[in-house]
């Protein structure tokens, strides 16, 4: 499958039925798996054999989705988990222990921000949040002997800033840090961060991969490219007493990270993706290429329309030629910049809320990245846990609207936005 185009991979990768088997990957709704030999099960528990022993750890339906995302992102292995939050948590916690720290850029999804600065802090893991405008070479000033990784998003949420993946990958690797990239908004149809130097890629599969707002899920993909033997990752190189002292790097080579994430964290924490959700997300991913192109084309048309309106103070969309990120978008997102736009309504918070209350076709939902058009006010909703100062640092202006452009007819979307903005007069 690696030699096929991404469009074909979306449809075909992950499941290859044998003669007489179901053409569509089935839902295996079973917690357990039967074996005939005691030593075979013992080998599964020792990680010396491959197979399913308990659906908290692995499941055939989830495995189909994992294999598909491995191919789509160009990695060596993937892990499906319960949500995007779980995916980002696992990516950090697989590499960090109490006393460690990591660096992340400020333009984070609100839930990711609180995960990093509140929950992980309670566990003794510190997040150093740097402005998303920082020069990559400045990263080194914030690295110490306990720093394990650099975390960033391909497209910021909700500011849709474009990450210079290659530059930050170099900065991370120059400092022996793993580079973790959340690719939720771009998806592997629009951008494959591993090709530009990312080591670990995460997804909230709840968004564009599912595409229909039906299923929660998260995915982590391991590039297999990072040198974990650089002296900074004892968690992967030193013996794990939970598995009779095996070393993940010695035993599993370039799959060390993803095996540890499954065999240690998923086993112990149980943030498991359900087979039914995996089935639906895989079904959605089959049409990912079609939807992402439509989302991107619609979003650019809508962004240009918003720029023409007097009621709109500013518009952020990377494919606008006057965008500060236009050159980066052309480099990393040649086919399109996904379906999320941020824009400011003149008149501040009150006018922004009036606009949201006036839309008819678009929906006010706490979601982004499905086939319907949605609006949301980040400052009072997804990012309301942040202080005003934190919001500004994250690029959240009081008048900002996050617009998730769907795959409806773009004229209908523009007409709805127009009437909602005019309703303020």
C-alpha positions as CSV (number, residue, x, y, z in Angstrom):
1,X,0.0,0.0,0.0
2,X,2.9,2.4,0.5
3,X,3.4,2.7,-3.2
4,X,-0.2,3.8,-3.8
5,X,-1.5,7.4,-3.7
6,X,-3.0,8.8,-0.6
7,X,-6.4,8.7,-2.1
8,X,-6.1,5.0,-2.7
9,X,-4.6,4.4,0.7
10,X,-7.6,6.1,2.4
11,X,-9.9,3.6,0.8
12,X,-7.8,0.4,0.7
13,X,-5.1,0.5,3.5
14,X,-5.5,-1.4,6.8
15,X,-7.6,-4.4,5.7
16,X,-6.9,-7.1,3.1
17,X,-9.5,-9.8,3.3
18,X,-8.6,-13.3,2.3
19,X,-10.8,-15.4,0.1
20,X,-14.3,-15.8,1.5
21,X,-13.8,-13.2,4.2
22,X,-16.0,-10.1,4.6
23,X,-15.0,-7.3,2.1
24,X,-15.7,-4.7,4.7
25,X,-13.7,-4.9,7.9
26,X,-16.1,-6.3,10.6
27,X,-16.8,-5.1,14.1
28,X,-15.2,-7.5,16.5
29,X,-17.3,-6.8,19.6
30,X,-15.4,-9.2,21.9
31,X,-13.4,-8.5,25.0
32,X,-11.5,-11.7,24.8
33,X,-9.9,-14.2,22.4
34,X,-9.7,-18.0,22.6
35,X,-6.4,-19.9,22.4
36,X,-5.6,-23.6,22.5
37,X,-2.1,-23.5,23.9
38,X,-1.0,-22.1,27.3
39,X,2.5,-21.2,26.1
40,X,1.0,-19.2,23.3
41,X,-0.9,-17.0,25.7
42,X,2.2,-16.7,27.9
43,X,4.2,-15.5,24.9
44,X,1.6,-12.8,24.3
45,X,2.0,-11.6,27.9
46,X,5.8,-11.6,27.4
47,X,5.5,-9.5,24.2
48,X,7.4,-12.2,22.4
49,X,4.4,-13.1,20.1
50,X,1.9,-11.0,18.2
51,X,-1.8,-11.4,18.7
52,X,-4.8,-10.2,20.6
53,X,-5.4,-11.3,24.2
54,X,-7.7,-8.7,25.6
55,X,-9.5,-5.8,23.9
56,X,-8.3,-3.2,26.4
57,X,-4.8,-3.7,24.8
58,X,-5.7,-4.5,21.2
59,X,-8.7,-5.5,19.0
60,X,-8.9,-6.6,15.4
61,X,-11.3,-3.7,14.4
62,X,-9.1,-1.1,16.0
63,X,-6.1,-2.7,14.4
64,X,-7.5,-2.0,11.0
65,X,-7.7,1.7,11.7
66,X,-4.2,1.6,13.2
67,X,-2.8,-0.1,10.1
68,X,-4.5,2.5,7.9
69,X,-3.1,5.5,9.8
70,X,0.4,3.9,9.8
71,X,0.3,3.8,6.0
72,X,-1.3,7.2,5.6
73,X,1.2,8.9,7.9
74,X,4.2,6.9,6.7
75,X,5.1,5.4,10.0
76,X,6.0,2.0,11.4
77,X,3.2,1.5,13.8
78,X,0.1,3.2,15.3
79,X,-2.0,3.0,18.5
80,X,-5.7,3.7,18.6
81,X,-7.0,5.2,21.9
82,X,-10.2,6.6,23.3
83,X,-9.9,10.3,22.2
84,X,-7.5,12.9,20.9
85,X,-6.9,13.9,24.5
86,X,-5.7,10.4,25.2
87,X,-3.5,10.4,22.2
88,X,-1.7,13.5,23.2
89,X,-1.5,12.4,26.8
90,X,0.0,9.0,25.8
91,X,2.5,10.7,23.5
92,X,3.8,12.8,26.4
93,X,3.5,10.2,29.2
94,X,5.3,7.5,27.2
95,X,8.4,9.6,27.2
96,X,8.1,11.7,30.4
97,X,8.1,10.8,34.1
98,X,7.8,13.0,37.2
99,X,10.6,15.5,37.2
100,X,10.8,15.7,33.4
101,X,9.6,18.6,31.2
102,X,8.7,19.3,27.6
103,X,8.3,22.3,25.4
104,X,5.2,23.2,23.4
105,X,4.1,26.1,21.3
106,X,1.4,28.3,22.6
107,X,-1.3,27.9,19.8
108,X,-2.8,24.8,21.3
109,X,-6.4,23.6,21.4
110,X,-7.9,24.6,24.8
111,X,-8.2,21.0,26.1
112,X,-4.6,20.3,25.2
113,X,-3.5,23.4,27.0
114,X,-5.2,22.4,30.3
115,X,-4.0,18.8,29.9
116,X,-0.4,20.1,29.7
117,X,-0.5,22.8,32.3
118,X,-2.9,21.3,34.9
119,X,-3.2,17.5,34.8
120,X,0.4,16.8,33.7
121,X,1.7,19.3,36.2
122,X,-0.1,17.4,39.0
123,X,1.9,14.4,37.8
124,X,5.2,16.2,38.1
125,X,5.7,16.9,34.4
126,X,6.2,20.5,33.5
127,X,5.2,22.1,30.2
128,X,7.2,25.1,29.0
129,X,4.9,27.0,26.7
130,X,6.6,29.2,24.2
131,X,5.0,31.7,21.7
132,X,4.1,30.1,18.4
133,X,6.0,33.0,16.8
134,X,9.3,32.0,18.4
135,X,12.3,31.4,16.1
136,X,13.1,27.7,16.1
137,X,16.8,28.4,17.0
138,X,15.5,29.9,20.3
139,X,14.2,26.5,21.4
140,X,17.7,25.6,22.7
141,X,17.5,28.3,25.4
142,X,14.7,26.5,27.1
143,X,16.2,22.9,27.1
144,X,17.7,21.3,30.1
145,X,18.8,17.8,31.0
146,X,15.2,16.8,31.8
147,X,13.6,18.1,28.6
148,X,12.3,15.2,26.5
149,X,10.3,16.5,23.6
150,X,8.9,19.4,21.6
151,X,5.1,19.5,20.9
152,X,3.3,21.5,18.2
153,X,0.2,21.4,15.9
154,X,0.5,21.4,12.1
155,X,-2.4,23.9,12.0
156,X,-3.0,25.8,15.3
157,X,-6.5,25.6,16.9
158,X,-8.2,28.0,16.5
159,X,-5.8,30.4,14.9
160,X,-4.8,28.1,12.0
161,X,-1.2,29.2,12.1
162,X,1.0,26.9,9.9
163,X,3.9,25.1,11.6
164,X,7.3,25.3,9.9
165,X,7.7,21.5,10.5
166,X,11.2,21.2,9.1
167,X,12.6,24.1,11.0
168,X,11.2,23.0,14.4
169,X,12.2,19.3,13.7
170,X,15.8,20.5,13.3
171,X,15.6,22.5,16.5
172,X,14.2,19.5,18.3
173,X,16.8,17.0,17.0
174,X,19.7,19.4,17.5
175,X,18.8,19.2,21.2
176,X,18.1,15.5,21.3
177,X,14.3,16.0,21.7
178,X,11.6,14.0,20.1
179,X,9.3,16.1,17.9
180,X,5.6,15.4,18.4
181,X,3.1,16.9,16.0
182,X,-0.7,17.0,16.3
183,X,-1.9,16.6,12.7
184,X,-5.6,16.7,13.5
185,X,-6.6,19.7,11.3
186,X,-4.4,18.9,8.3
187,X,-4.9,15.1,8.2
188,X,-2.4,13.0,6.2
189,X,-4.3,13.9,3.1
190,X,-3.1,17.5,3.2
191,X,0.2,17.0,5.1
192,X,2.4,14.1,6.3
193,X,4.5,15.6,9.1
194,X,6.8,12.6,9.2
195,X,8.0,13.4,5.7
196,X,9.2,16.8,7.1
197,X,10.9,15.5,10.2
198,X,8.2,14.8,12.8
199,X,8.9,11.7,15.0
200,X,5.5,11.1,16.5
201,X,2.1,12.2,15.0
202,X,-1.1,12.4,16.9
203,X,-4.7,12.8,15.9
204,X,-8.0,13.5,17.4
205,X,-9.7,11.0,15.1
206,X,-13.0,12.5,16.4
207,X,-12.6,15.3,13.9
208,X,-11.8,15.0,10.1
209,X,-10.8,11.3,10.2
210,X,-14.3,10.3,11.4
211,X,-15.8,13.3,9.6
212,X,-19.4,12.8,10.7
213,X,-19.4,13.7,14.4
214,X,-20.3,10.2,15.5
215,X,-17.3,8.7,17.2
216,X,-14.6,9.6,19.7
217,X,-11.1,8.4,19.1
218,X,-7.5,9.2,19.0
219,X,-4.5,7.8,17.1
220,X,-0.7,8.0,17.7
221,X,1.7,7.2,14.8
222,X,5.3,6.3,15.4
223,X,7.7,7.4,12.5
224,X,10.3,4.8,13.5
225,X,13.0,7.4,12.7
226,X,14.0,8.8,16.0
227,X,17.2,7.6,17.8
228,X,16.0,6.7,21.3
229,X,19.6,5.7,22.2
230,X,20.8,9.3,22.4
231,X,21.1,9.1,26.1
232,X,17.9,11.0,26.9
233,X,15.3,8.2,27.0
234,X,16.0,5.7,29.7
235,X,12.3,4.9,29.6
236,X,12.8,3.1,26.3
237,X,16.4,1.9,26.6
238,X,16.6,0.6,30.2
239,X,15.0,-2.6,31.5
240,X,11.3,-2.5,32.1
241,X,10.6,-4.6,35.2
242,X,7.0,-5.0,34.2
243,X,8.2,-7.2,31.4
244,X,11.0,-9.1,33.0
245,X,13.6,-6.5,32.3
246,X,13.3,-6.2,28.6
247,X,14.6,-3.1,26.8
248,X,12.1,-1.7,24.3
249,X,14.8,-0.4,22.0
250,X,16.8,-3.7,22.1
251,X,13.7,-5.8,21.7
252,X,11.6,-3.8,19.3
253,X,14.1,-1.6,17.5
254,X,12.4,1.4,15.7
255,X,9.0,0.4,17.1
256,X,10.1,0.9,20.6
257,X,8.0,3.9,21.3
258,X,4.7,2.6,20.0
259,X,5.1,-0.8,21.6
260,X,5.7,0.9,25.0
261,X,2.7,3.1,24.6
262,X,0.5,0.1,24.1
263,X,2.1,-2.5,26.3
264,X,2.6,-0.1,29.3
265,X,0.2,2.8,29.1
266,X,-2.8,1.4,27.3
267,X,-2.5,-1.8,29.4
268,X,-2.4,0.1,32.7
269,X,-4.6,3.1,32.0
270,X,-7.2,1.6,29.7
271,X,-8.0,4.5,27.5
272,X,-9.2,2.1,24.9
273,X,-10.9,2.9,21.6
274,X,-14.1,0.9,21.2
275,X,-14.4,-1.4,18.2
276,X,-17.6,0.3,17.1
277,X,-15.9,3.7,17.1
278,X,-12.9,2.3,15.2
279,X,-15.3,0.9,12.6
280,X,-17.0,4.2,12.1
281,X,-13.8,6.2,12.0
282,X,-12.3,3.8,9.5
283,X,-15.4,4.2,7.4
284,X,-15.1,8.0,7.6
285,X,-11.4,7.8,6.7
286,X,-12.3,6.0,3.4
287,X,-13.7,9.3,2.1
288,X,-11.1,11.5,3.8
289,X,-9.5,12.6,0.5
290,X,-12.8,13.7,-1.0
291,X,-13.9,15.5,2.1
292,X,-10.6,17.3,2.8
293,X,-10.4,18.6,-0.7
294,X,-14.0,19.9,-0.5
295,X,-13.4,21.4,3.0
296,X,-10.3,23.2,1.8
297,X,-11.8,24.5,-1.4
298,X,-14.9,25.7,0.4
299,X,-12.9,27.3,3.2
300,X,-10.8,29.3,0.8
301,X,-13.9,30.6,-1.0
302,X,-15.6,31.5,2.3
303,X,-12.4,33.2,3.7
304,X,-12.3,35.4,0.6
305,X,-15.9,36.2,1.0
306,X,-15.5,37.2,4.6
307,X,-12.6,39.5,3.7
308,X,-15.0,41.5,1.5
309,X,-17.5,42.3,4.4
310,X,-17.4,45.5,6.4
311,X,-18.6,43.7,9.5
312,X,-15.5,41.6,9.6
313,X,-12.3,43.0,11.2
314,X,-9.8,40.4,10.1
315,X,-9.7,36.9,8.6
316,X,-7.0,34.2,9.2
317,X,-6.8,31.4,6.6
318,X,-3.4,30.2,5.4
319,X,-4.3,30.0,1.7
320,X,-5.2,33.7,1.5
321,X,-2.4,35.3,-0.5
322,X,-2.0,38.1,2.1
323,X,-1.7,35.6,5.0
324,X,1.5,35.7,6.9
325,X,1.6,31.9,6.6
326,X,0.9,31.8,2.9
327,X,4.4,30.6,1.9
328,X,4.4,27.9,4.6
329,X,1.0,26.8,3.5
330,X,2.2,26.5,-0.1
331,X,5.1,24.4,1.1
332,X,3.4,22.1,3.6
333,X,-0.2,22.2,2.4
334,X,-0.1,22.4,-1.4
335,X,-3.5,20.7,-1.8
336,X,-5.3,22.9,0.7
337,X,-5.3,24.2,4.2
338,X,-8.2,22.3,5.7
339,X,-11.6,23.7,6.7
340,X,-11.0,25.9,9.7
341,X,-11.1,29.7,9.5
342,X,-10.7,32.2,12.3
343,X,-12.0,35.7,11.9
344,X,-12.9,38.7,14.0
345,X,-16.3,40.4,14.2
346,X,-16.2,44.1,14.6
347,X,-17.7,45.2,17.9
348,X,-15.9,42.7,20.2
349,X,-17.4,39.9,22.3
350,X,-21.1,41.1,22.2
351,X,-21.2,41.3,18.4
352,X,-19.4,38.0,18.1
353,X,-22.0,36.3,20.3
354,X,-24.8,38.0,18.4
355,X,-23.4,36.7,15.1
356,X,-23.3,33.1,16.5
357,X,-26.8,33.4,17.8
358,X,-28.0,34.6,14.3
359,X,-26.6,31.8,12.1
360,X,-29.2,29.4,10.6
361,X,-27.3,26.9,8.4
362,X,-24.2,26.8,10.6
363,X,-24.5,25.1,14.0
364,X,-23.2,26.2,17.3
365,X,-21.5,23.1,18.6
366,X,-18.5,22.3,20.7
367,X,-16.8,20.5,17.8
368,X,-14.8,21.1,14.7
369,X,-13.9,19.1,11.6
370,X,-16.9,17.3,10.5
371,X,-18.9,17.6,7.2
372,X,-21.3,20.3,8.6
373,X,-20.5,24.0,9.0
374,X,-20.0,25.0,12.7
375,X,-19.3,28.2,14.5
376,X,-17.9,28.8,18.0
377,X,-16.5,31.6,20.2
378,X,-13.2,30.3,21.6
379,X,-12.7,33.0,24.3
380,X,-15.9,32.1,26.1
381,X,-16.1,28.4,25.2
382,X,-13.2,26.1,24.3
383,X,-10.6,28.4,25.9
384,X,-12.6,29.9,28.7
385,X,-10.4,28.1,31.3
386,X,-7.5,30.2,30.2
387,X,-6.9,33.6,31.7
388,X,-7.1,36.7,29.4
389,X,-3.3,36.8,29.3
390,X,-3.1,33.1,28.4
391,X,-5.7,33.6,25.7
392,X,-3.8,36.4,24.1
393,X,-0.6,34.4,24.2
394,X,-2.5,31.5,22.5
395,X,-3.8,33.9,19.8
396,X,-7.3,34.0,21.1
397,X,-8.8,37.5,20.6
398,X,-12.1,38.4,22.3
399,X,-13.8,39.0,18.9
400,X,-12.6,35.7,17.4
401,X,-14.9,33.3,15.8
402,X,-13.8,29.8,14.9
403,X,-15.6,28.7,11.7
404,X,-15.4,25.1,10.7
405,X,-16.4,25.1,7.1
406,X,-18.4,22.0,6.0
407,X,-18.9,20.4,2.6
408,X,-22.2,22.1,1.9
409,X,-22.6,24.3,-1.2
410,X,-20.2,27.3,-0.5
411,X,-22.8,29.8,-1.6
412,X,-25.2,28.6,1.0
413,X,-22.5,28.9,3.6
414,X,-21.6,32.4,2.6
415,X,-25.3,33.5,2.4
416,X,-25.8,32.3,6.0
417,X,-22.7,34.1,7.3
418,X,-23.8,37.2,5.5
419,X,-27.3,37.3,7.0
420,X,-25.9,36.6,10.5
421,X,-23.4,39.5,10.2
422,X,-26.1,41.8,8.8
423,X,-28.4,40.9,11.7
424,X,-26.2,43.0,13.9
425,X,-27.1,46.2,12.2
